[in-house]
């Protein structure tokens, strides 16, 4: 059996070598489809790892409360992406922070409320600045580093703000705006702190801190009116009691909201769940598009194999005349199809990671390499080779030897 398989492989390889240019172009069609899938899997894995590392860097004692919805995840995400303010439907409020802070085992609580508004200084204007409202405890929960100055505190929270690195450059044309003032909703605030530049543009808070203005949440509410909270971050005193504390938070908020359960209380790996769900949906859609190019590549394999069968009809007749069975002919052409597809898969794997490395030069997403991606690549290539090679192989194996010998 091993000898027979080796013979099929040698015959297939010889046939491919005789038409190298045609074979290479066929493999290229498969490679493009595989490369697209590799690129999607690599970038998706990179983003997921980035978010997971962000959560891990904060610690295992973090609990996150977010608004929820009774609709399915796909509908919710589409609504969020197409909504002018995705937090208009949040049922979390500033008063919930005080409720959570009274629960035993909770050490720090900080809300996050984001409002897109205009911010100005004496010279520049930022028309769509992300203004983040929170409390002084926020700095004790988040892994943020101050480049200069201090964070907002209970003593100065009424008239002070902290700015991100990029916002400082855009608004004040300097990375050291400590003591400068800005105007937000006709109120003047003093810059007391500047954040260090953050390389990670994606985090579980869904906030770009480099371009954010941070102020006290009560001040934000006073300026913009009714304010809804997008997230409440909670730090627990004991990591062993996270489940118990999470349950208490949920019970207290349900009681406070008269039975309203449209919120989630997450900890551990579940903190990154919304972002992971969004990534899975996006990657699934992109993979479907990449699958189309893979089908086109597979059709190219089938087309070339049919041409090969037509060109080698006389050879098939000779092989059958000297004793080769239909099964032998079938396996010979199936081997050719598999070799083309697997080689195309290898080309696609290399091309996909080359593109991923090139993208990593201009983005913070480092290529994600795992054995699962290699297995998916190999299995996909084999499946394409079998599915699109079976018809030409069956057509070759079913040829009548006498008619085949007459064909020149």
C-alpha positions, 0 to 999 in steps of 0.5 A: 500500500505504501509503495502504491501511494508513493508511486501515485505521488511520484506520478502526480509530481511528474505531471505537475512539473511538466506544466510548472507555470500552469501549476504555479498559477493554479496554486496562486489562486488557492494561496490568495484565499488561504492568505486572506484567511490567515490574515484575518485569523492572525489579526483577530487573534492579535486583537483578542490577545491584546484585550486579554493582556490588558485585562490581565495587566489590571489584575484578577480582582477586577469586576466590570458592570456594563449595560446589557440588552435582551436582544441577540448579540448581532443585533445589539452590536449592529445597533451600537455601531449605527447609533449616534450615541451607543449609551443612550439606552444604558440603565446604569447611573451615577448613583449606582456607584455609591450602591456598589461601594457599600458592598462588603469586599469592594475596595474601589469603584469608578464609573465611566461615562463618555460624551463627545463634545467640543473642547477649546483653548485660546487658540485651538478647537477640538470639535469631537473630543471624547470627554470621560467622566469618572471619579478620583478612584479611577486611577487606582483601578486603571493601569494609567500612568501620569506623564506630568501632574496629578490626577483629579482628586476630591480637593480639585475635582470641580475645576480640574481635568486630565488630558491624554497625550495626543489631545494635549498636542492637538489642543495646546500644541505642547506635551506639557500643558499643566496649568493651562486652561480649556473651555468645555460647555462655557466652563473653564477648567485647569489641566492638572495632569497629562497621561503617558502615551498609550501604545495600545489603542484597544482596551476593555474600556473602549476608550482611546485614552490618548485622545481623551479628556478626563474630568469628574463625572458630576462636573460632566453631568452638570455640563451635559445634563442627564448622564448615563454610565457606560461602565462601572469598574470595581476592584475587590479586596479578595480575588477568591470572593469575586463570584460572591461579590459579583452576585451581591452587586447584581442583587443590589442593583436589581433591587435598586432598579426595581427588578431591571436586569438589563446589565451584566456583571463580569469578571475574569476572562468574561470582561473582554466578552463584548469585544470578543463577540464583535471580533468574532462577528467581524472575522466571520464576515471577513472569512466568508468573503475570503472563502469566496476567493478560496472557492474561486481558487478551487474552481481553478484547480478543477479547471486545470485538472479537467484540462489535464485529464483531457490532455492525458486521455491517451496515457489513461488508456495505456495505463488501463490497458496494462492493468491499472484499475479505475481506482488507481487512475482516480488516486493518481489524479486526486494526488495531483489535486491534493499536491496543488492545493497543499502547495497553494496552502503553504504559499498562502500561509507564508503570504498571509503572515508576510502581510500580517507582519507588514500590517504590524509595522503601521498598527499595534497588532502583532501577528498571532501565531498558533498551531491551530492556524497551521492546522486550519490551513492544512485542513482547508487546503486538503478539503479544497483539493478533495472537493474540487479534485474529485470530479476530474478524478472520477471523470479520468477513472471512468474513461473507456480504455479502448476509446482512450487509446484512440485519442491522440 
